[in-house]
């Protein structure tokens, strides 16, 4: 498939997806697939298979009915179609009670916070896009709805107390006591009586107190680093993406580059590949009810290239990804012009257990990237935590010249010692949170790279 503009093809994919969505309500929930975009330390997922929680990996699909929880050293991020994100601090659990689409294609998301702390960074609609998307976060007996862009945190302290802090935008909250709004740089402390309204004294209603500040929490710095990574790289690289299905773009721009190739159009290629590399050599098969086994890439950038468009092999360039149509619930992505000996993995014929291929699926260590990291030819970025290496494109050029492993220094992980953000209440906490968090986090990122003009050939 030849394409000339990435944005145009992705927009066409959105149209095709929308046509697919005007179906029964049962099919609507299947059409929504969001991405487990970051896994650090101990994280578990229940994929609604009936077998309970299992180990979580980067790029696992999250569907309606999925549950996600982090251990004492665990953190996780779920990325929605427009790049919005929900992040779990250590010792947290959420249920994705609704991931559906309405009759007009609007995205309907409902998440239940079972325990711990979550951060939500929700994007606003771009000019010309339809409105109507709904996001609801429920906790205890309260629920939070967001109409526009907002960045906020909800911390659930047992079953009797919750704290809502709004960093940007505003959110509306509903409780048995009524509705209230929390503005930017404000917080609300909500106390829930032990006897609920159904069984106790009707006078014992939930109470809430609005404050013009908020206290800093140990995972705030990690949340800000994740937000900064997406903000820097989502629109970098000159890809020209303009689509409601843009999740994973920040990883594409960090771990690879776009280029124009005659006869193939605007294509993307990961850094650190060699002549022997194949896009299907590392990953695994994960089972999902209603969809069967789905291929999951082990590479940190491995979401969009395996759910949209197709992979093509170009002599003199190697494997490239051609952006294009949406592949809803396909077991594997489409392949164009593969070499004769290419082995495209086939799904297991029975069972529901996760099956690994090559180096399998990946999760980042709880302690962050090591201070020095060796990147090998043919690794395609496998095992490189996002944002941990400054100017990854320059490192890739060095490897292209030498065809040898490159040892790089990584930036130190963020400290969990809370500091004032300039508008919250400054507080100092220990390196471990009351929920068992550790001093981990994404290292600071450098300036986003810009894709250079494609060379006449690559060393493949």
N, C-alpha and C positions, 0 to 999 in steps of 0.2 A: 504494500500500500504506500503510495507516494503522497506526502502532505507538504503544504507550503507554509501554513501558519499553525503553530501549536494551539493558540487560543481558539481558532476556528474549528479545529478538529475536536477539541475537548468540548466546545459548546455544542457541536453536533452530537457528541456522545451524551451530553446532558439531555438533549432533545429525545434521543432514542431511549434513554433511561426513563424519561418522563412518560413516554408512550407505554413502556413496560409497566409503569406504576399504576395506571388506571385499571385496576383489577380489583378483586375482592379484598376485603379487609384482612383475611388471613394471609394473602400474598403480600400485602403492604408491609407487614412486619419483616418478611423475608427480604424485601428489597433494600431495607436499611442495613448496611454493614459498615460499622465504623472500626477504627484501627487501634490496637494496643501499640502505641508508638514509642513507649519507653518503659523498660523494666530494669530496676536496680535492686540487687539483693533478693530477698525472699518475697516472691509474689506468686499468688495462686489464682487460678481462674476456674470457674464452673461454667462450661459451655452449654449447659442445659441438656446434657446427654443422659442425665439420670444417674451418672456415676460419681457425682460430687466434685470436689475441688481437685485440680491437678496443677502441676508446675506451669507457670506462665512464661511465654517467650515474646520477644519483640515481633511485631507484625501479625500476631494472631488476630483474626477477625473477632469483633465483639458484636453480638446480635441481641435482639430482644430476649430477655430471660437469662442473659449471662450474669454472673456474679464475679466480683473481683475483690481480692483482699491482699493486704500487704502485711508482712511480718514486722518484727521489731527493727529489722535493718532494711526494710523494703520500701521502695517508692515506685510509683507507676504513673503513666500518663496515657489517657485515651484521647485520640484526635478525631474530631468530627469532620464531616465532608468539607466544610468551609474553612478548616484550619482552627476552629475553636477547640479548646482543650479542657479536659477535666483531669485533675491531678490528685493522687492519693498520697498523703504523708504516711510515715511509718505507723503501723498498728491500726489501719483503717479498713473498712469494708463497705462496698456499695453494691446495689442491685440495679441493673438496667431493666426497669419494669416496662418501658415502652421505647421502642425505636421504630417508628412507623412513618408513613407519609400520608398526607391528607388527599382529598380529591383533586386539589389544585397543585399537588406536588410539594406542598410545604412539609418541612421536616418537623416531626413531633417527637420530642425526646423527654422522657421522665426517668429520673434517677432517684433512688432511695438511699440515703446515707444511713447505714446500719450502726456504724461506730467509727470513732476517730475523726480525722480532719481531711477535708477536701478543698481544693482550689478550683474555681471555674473562671476561665478566661474566654469570654464569648465575643465574637466579632459582630460588627454591624453589617447590614446589608449594603452591597455595592449599588451604585447608581444603575437603574434599569432592571434590577432583580426584583422578583415578586416578594411581597411581604408575607407574613403569616406564619413564619417559623415559630415554634413554641418550645421553650426549655423550662422544665420544672425540676427543682431539687427539693425533695421532701426529707424531713428529719424530725424525730420525735412526733409531735402532733402538728408540726408547722410545715409549710411549703413556701418555696421561693420561686417566683416567676420573673423572667427577664424579657423585656420587649426589645431592647437595643443592645449596643455594645456595653459590656460590663466585665469587671474583674473583681472577684470577691472570694472570701474564705468562710467556710462554715466548720466550726469545731463542736463536736458533740461530746459532752462530759457526762457519761453514763446515760440514764434515761430522764434525768431531772433538770439538766441545764444545757443550753446551747448558746454559742456566740457567733454572730454574723458580722463580719467586717468587710466593708466595701472599699476597695482600693481605687477603682475607677467606675464611672457611670452611676447608676442607681438600680436598686432592686425593690420589688414589692413582695411583702411577706404576708401570709395568711395563717391565722391561728384560730382556735376556738374562741378566743377573746376578741377577734376582729382582724381587720386589715391595717397594716402600717407600712410606711415606705422608709427605706434607709438610703440616705444620700451618699455621694462620694466623700471619702475620708471620714465616714461615720461608722459606728458599730451599734449593734443591738444585743443586749444580754437577755436571754429568755429563760425564765424559770417555769418548769412544768411541775404541778403538784403531783404527789404520789397517787392520790385518788383521782381518777379521771372523771369526766362529767357524767359518764354513763353509770358509774358505780358509786361515786362519792357525792360530796356536797356540791350542788350546782354553783355555789358561790366561789368555790375553789377553781378559779380560772387561771389560765396561763398569764403570767405577768412579763412585761418586757420593759427595758430601760434603754433609751437611745442616748448615745454619747457622741460628742464631737471629735472623737479620736478612737484609736484602737491600740491594743497592746501587740507588740511584735512577737511572733511565734518562731520557734527554731527552724521550721521548714520554709519560712517566708523567703529566705535568700535563695534556696533551691528553686522555688516557684518563679522568682524574678529571673533567675538565670535561664530557665527553660523558656520563659516568655521572651527574653532578649534574643535567644537563639532563633526562635521562629520569626521574630520581627526583623532580624538582620538578614535572614536567608530566604524567607518565603518568596520575595520578589526580586532576589538577586539573580545574576547569571544571564539576564537578557532573554529569558525563556518566553516572555510575552503571554503567560497563562492568564486567561480570564474565564473562569469556569467555577460553578458551584461545587465541582468535584476536584478540589485542589489540595486535599490533604496529602501530606508527604512531600510537597514541593520544597520545603526548607531542606529536607534531607537530600533531595536530588541536587540542589544547588551547592550543598556543602561537600558531598561525596563524589561529584562528577561534573560534567559540563555538557551543554548543548552545542551542536554544530550543524551546519548545512552541508549535506552530501548530495551531489548531483544524482538525480534519479530516485532518491529516498526522502528528500526534504529535510525538515528540521528534526534531528534525532539527538538522543542523549546517550552518553557512555560513562560508566563509572571509572574512577581513577584506579590505578594499580592492577590492571589486568594484563595478561600475557597471552601468547598464542594458544596456550592450552586451556585458557579459562572458558567456562560455559556458565550461562546464567542459571543453570539447573543443577549445578554440582553440589550446592550446599543449601540445605533447607529441611523440610519435612512435610508430612501429611497429617493434618488435624481433622478430626471428624466433627461434623455439625449436623444436628437433626434437621431433616428436610432438605439438606444440601449434600449430604454424604461427605466424602473426603475432599478437602481443599488443600491445594499446594500453598505452603507458607515459606517465604524466603528467609534465610538466615542472615541476610545482609541488612545493616541498619537503614539503608535506603530502599529496601525491598518491598514497598507497598504499591505505589502507582504502577511501576513497570510490570507488576504481576496481576493487576486488576483492570488495566486499561491498555488499549492498543496491542502491539505485538513486538516480539523480539525478531530481529533480522540479522543475518550474517552477511557482512559486506567484505569482499576480498580487499585486502590492503588496510582495512579498518578494524576488522573483527566484529564482535557482537555489539549491536546498538539497539536501543529501544525506540520504537516509533510510537509516539503518543497517538491516541485515537479513541475509538469507541469504548464504551463501558462494558465489561465482561461480567454481568451479574451471575454469581454463583457458578462460574465455570470452574472445573477442577484444576485446570492448568491454563496459562496464557497461550495465545496463539503464536506460532513460530513460522517465519518466512525464510526460505532459502537456507536451511541448516546444512552444515557439512555432512558428508555421507555417514561419518561415524558418530554423529551427535546422538547422545542418549538422553531423550526427553523422558523424565520419570513418569511412571504410570501409577495410579492410585491403588492401594490395597483393595482386594476384592471382597474382603470381609473384616469384621471386627470394628472396634471403635478406638483402639489405643493409638496414641500419637506415634508415628513411625519416622525415624530420622534418616536423612540422606546426606552422605559426605560428612562435613563437620556439623551437620544438624542445625538446630535452632539455637538462638543465642539470647543471653541476658547479660546486662552489664554488672560488674561487681559492686557490692554495696559500698566499698571504700573508694570508689572512683577509679579512674585510670591510673596505672603506675606512673611514677615520675619520669621514667624513660620507657618508650614504647618502640618495638621493632615492627616495621611494616614491610611485608614481603611481597615480591612480585607475584601476581596471580591471586592476591588476597582479596582484591576488589573492596577493600575497606572493612572486611570481616574482623570484628573484635576491636575496632576503633570507636570508642564512645563519642557521640556527637559533640562537636564543639571543643573536644579535648586537645586538638592540635591546631595551632595557629597556621593560617595560610596553607591549608592542605593541598591546594592547587600547586603551590611552589614545590612542595615535597614530591608531588606526582611528577612534575617536570624533571626533577633530579633523578627519579627512578627511571623515567623514560630514557634519559641520557646514558645511565650506567647499567640498567637492567640488574641492579643489585639491591639487597635489602637496605632500608634506610632506618637509622635509629634517630628518633626525635624526642625532644623534651616535651612533656605535657604541662599545662598550667596546673597549679595546685587546686584541689577541690575547694568549694566555698566553705567557709566556717559556719557552724551552726550557732555561733555566738550572736545573739540578736543585737542589732543596732538600730538607731533611729532612722526612719525613712524620710524624715523631714516633716511629716504630718501625723504620724502615729505617736503613741506614748512610748518613749524610749524605755526599754527594759533589758536587763542582762540575764541570760539563762545559761545553764550549764551545757556542756557539749552533748548531753543526752537529754531528750525531751522526757516528759512525764509518761509518754506513751511508748518509750523505748527507742526513740529515734537515734540515729548515729550521725556523726559529722560528715555526711557525704553530700555530694552535689556536683553539678556540672561545672567544669572549669570555664573560666572566662573565654569568650570567643573573640577572634580577631575581626577585622573588617571583611565584609563579604567580597568574594572574588567576582570578576566579570569574565564571562567566557570569551576566549580569544577566537580569532578566525580559525577554522579547522585547518590543520596541516595537510599537505598533499597525501600523506600516509601516516599510519601509526606503526610502531614496531611490533606487529603481530604476524 
